[in-house]
Amino acid sequence: MKNIIINISYLLVVVAAVAYMPFQQYAPYLMVVGGAVLFVSHFAEKYDGNNIRLKRIYFIRHLIGLLYGLSAYFMFQHKNYWVICLMLSALLELYTVWVISKETK
């Protein structure tokens, strides 16, 4: 159930990014909902092991949650900085998923 909610929130973030130009009044709300769920889910993740690399990766995932919130804020301000924040969060998300899958093998 948790994975379904997280996948829906990723979908909301993507829909908000695509729908920003034609629907500027509605897209920030989609970004807030999706970003808030991702923010909470990233901060709920904890790593209690001894692997320093994974500790750093989970810290980066906390920063990714903040970037989702920051992109929603910039969307409400109608500034294009939200694109930079969203792109950074997406690239960091790809990197962290890759490293976590590599380290847990």
C-alpha positions in Angstrom: 0.0 0.0 0.0 2.9 2.3 0.8 4.5 1.8 -2.6 1.2 2.5 -4.3 0.8 5.9 -2.5 4.5 6.8 -3.3 4.0 5.9 -7.0 0.9 8.0 -7.1 2.7 11.0 -5.6 5.5 10.6 -8.2 2.8 10.6 -10.9 1.3 13.8 -9.4 4.6 15.5 -9.5 5.1 14.6 -13.1 1.5 15.6 -14.0 2.1 19.0 -12.2 5.3 19.6 -14.2 3.6 18.8 -17.5 0.4 20.7 -16.7 2.2 23.9 -15.5 2.0 25.8 -18.7 -1.6 25.2 -19.7 -3.0 25.0 -16.1 -0.9 27.3 -14.0 -3.6 27.8 -11.4 -4.0 24.0 -10.7 -0.5 22.6 -11.2 1.0 24.0 -7.9 -1.6 22.2 -5.9 -0.8 18.9 -7.6 2.9 19.5 -6.9 2.1 20.3 -3.2 0.2 17.1 -2.7 2.8 14.9 -4.5 5.7 16.7 -3.0 4.3 16.5 0.5 3.9 12.8 0.3 7.4 12.4 -1.1 8.8 14.7 1.6 7.2 12.7 4.4 8.2 9.4 2.8 11.8 10.5 2.4 12.1 11.7 5.9 10.5 8.5 7.2 13.3 6.4 5.7 16.0 5.7 8.2 19.2 3.6 7.8 20.6 2.1 11.0 23.4 0.1 9.6 27.2 0.8 9.6 27.7 1.5 5.9 28.8 5.1 5.6 27.9 5.3 1.9 24.3 4.3 2.6 24.1 6.8 5.5 25.2 9.6 3.1 22.7 8.4 0.5 19.8 8.5 3.0 20.9 12.0 4.0 20.7 13.0 0.3 17.2 11.5 0.1 16.2 13.9 2.9 17.6 16.7 0.8 15.5 15.4 -2.1 12.4 15.7 0.0 13.3 19.3 0.7 13.8 20.0 -3.0 10.3 18.7 -3.8 8.9 21.2 -1.3 11.0 24.0 -2.7 9.9 23.3 -6.2 6.2 23.5 -5.1 7.0 26.8 -3.4 8.5 28.3 -6.5 5.6 27.0 -8.5 3.2 29.0 -6.3 5.5 32.0 -6.8 5.3 31.6 -10.6 9.1 31.6 -10.8 10.8 29.2 -13.0 13.3 28.1 -10.3 10.9 25.2 -9.7 12.3 23.5 -12.9 15.8 23.6 -11.5 14.7 22.2 -8.1 12.7 19.4 -9.8 15.5 18.5 -12.2 18.0 18.4 -9.3 15.7 16.2 -7.2 15.1 13.9 -10.2 18.8 13.5 -10.9 19.6 12.9 -7.2 16.7 10.5 -6.9 18.1 8.4 -9.8 21.6 8.5 -8.3 20.4 7.4 -4.8 18.2 4.6 -6.2 21.1 3.3 -8.2 23.5 3.4 -5.3 21.1 1.8 -2.9 20.4 -1.1 -5.3 24.1 -1.5 -5.9 25.0 -1.5 -2.2 22.3 -3.8 -1.0 23.2 -6.6 -3.4 
